[in-house]
Amino acid sequence: MKYIREGNNKFGTVLYTIDGSYVRKGQGRFGDILYTIDGKIVKKGQGMFGDVVCNIDDNLIRKGRTLFGDVLYNIDGNFVREGRSRFNDIKFYIDE
């Protein structure tokens, strides 16, 4: 499992847990399922028929289904930064 924490270190509050192909609210396996990861596409809710929220293009998280969507976040190692630039503020920390 991976934990998405608030802030820029492993001591931040756990906001989301990545449990296999599910993104759950809070820490652990028992949180509500918010999103389902289907390959590189992230869908709302549990299952394969939810609305598409975003897609993962290498280290960029883009809005919508296509590779031409607006860049929401940039994954830089364990850090998740807002927007495309590696120099933007750190929003989240990914902890395993």
C-alpha positions as CSV (number, residue, x, y, z in Angstrom):
1,M,0.0,0.0,0.0
2,K,1.1,3.6,-0.6
3,Y,0.0,6.5,1.4
4,I,-0.6,10.0,0.1
5,R,0.3,12.5,2.8
6,E,-0.4,16.2,3.2
7,G,2.8,18.3,3.0
8,N,6.3,17.5,2.0
9,N,7.4,14.7,4.4
10,K,6.4,11.3,5.8
11,F,5.0,12.9,9.0
12,G,2.1,14.6,7.3
13,T,-1.5,13.5,7.8
14,V,-2.6,10.6,5.5
15,L,-5.2,11.9,3.1
16,Y,-5.5,8.8,0.8
17,T,-4.4,5.2,0.6
18,I,-3.6,3.5,-2.7
19,D,-4.7,-0.1,-2.1
20,G,-4.0,-2.1,-5.4
21,S,-6.2,-0.4,-8.0
22,Y,-8.3,1.6,-5.4
23,V,-7.7,5.0,-3.9
24,R,-9.3,5.1,-0.5
25,K,-10.0,8.0,1.8
26,G,-7.8,8.1,4.9
27,Q,-5.3,5.5,6.1
28,G,-5.8,1.8,5.7
29,R,-8.0,-0.7,3.8
30,F,-11.3,0.2,5.4
31,G,-11.7,3.8,4.1
32,D,-14.3,4.6,1.5
33,I,-13.3,4.0,-2.2
34,L,-13.0,7.3,-3.9
35,Y,-11.3,6.3,-7.2
36,T,-10.4,3.2,-9.3
37,I,-7.2,3.1,-11.2
38,D,-7.7,1.3,-14.6
39,G,-4.3,1.2,-16.2
40,K,-3.4,4.9,-16.7
41,I,-7.0,6.1,-16.3
42,V,-8.5,7.1,-13.0
43,K,-12.2,6.8,-12.6
44,K,-14.6,8.0,-9.9
45,G,-16.0,5.5,-7.5
46,Q,-15.6,1.7,-7.4
47,G,-15.6,-0.3,-10.6
48,M,-14.8,0.3,-14.3
49,F,-17.9,2.3,-15.3
50,G,-17.3,5.5,-13.3
51,D,-16.7,8.9,-14.9
52,V,-13.1,9.6,-15.9
53,V,-11.4,12.0,-13.5
54,C,-7.8,12.1,-14.8
55,N,-5.1,10.1,-16.6
56,I,-1.5,9.4,-15.7
57,D,1.0,10.3,-18.4
58,D,4.5,9.2,-17.2
59,N,5.0,11.6,-14.3
60,L,2.2,14.0,-15.1
61,I,-1.4,13.7,-13.9
62,R,-3.7,15.3,-16.5
63,K,-7.4,16.2,-16.3
64,G,-9.7,14.1,-18.3
65,R,-9.1,11.1,-20.6
66,T,-6.7,12.4,-23.2
67,L,-3.0,13.3,-23.1
68,F,-3.9,16.9,-24.1
69,G,-5.7,17.7,-20.8
70,D,-4.5,20.3,-18.4
71,V,-1.7,19.2,-16.1
72,L,-3.0,19.0,-12.6
73,Y,0.1,17.5,-10.8
74,N,3.7,16.5,-11.5
75,I,5.1,13.4,-9.7
76,D,8.7,14.1,-8.7
77,G,10.0,11.0,-6.9
78,N,8.0,10.9,-3.6
79,F,6.8,14.5,-4.0
80,V,3.7,15.6,-5.9
81,R,3.8,19.1,-7.1
82,E,1.0,21.3,-8.4
83,G,1.1,22.0,-12.1
84,R,3.7,21.0,-14.7
85,S,6.9,22.6,-13.2
86,R,9.3,20.7,-10.9
87,F,9.8,24.0,-9.1
88,N,6.2,24.5,-8.0
89,D,5.0,24.0,-4.4
90,I,4.8,20.5,-3.0
91,K,1.2,19.5,-2.3
92,F,1.6,15.8,-1.3
93,Y,4.2,13.2,-0.2
94,I,3.9,9.6,-1.4
95,D,5.0,7.1,1.3
96,E,5.2,3.3,1.0
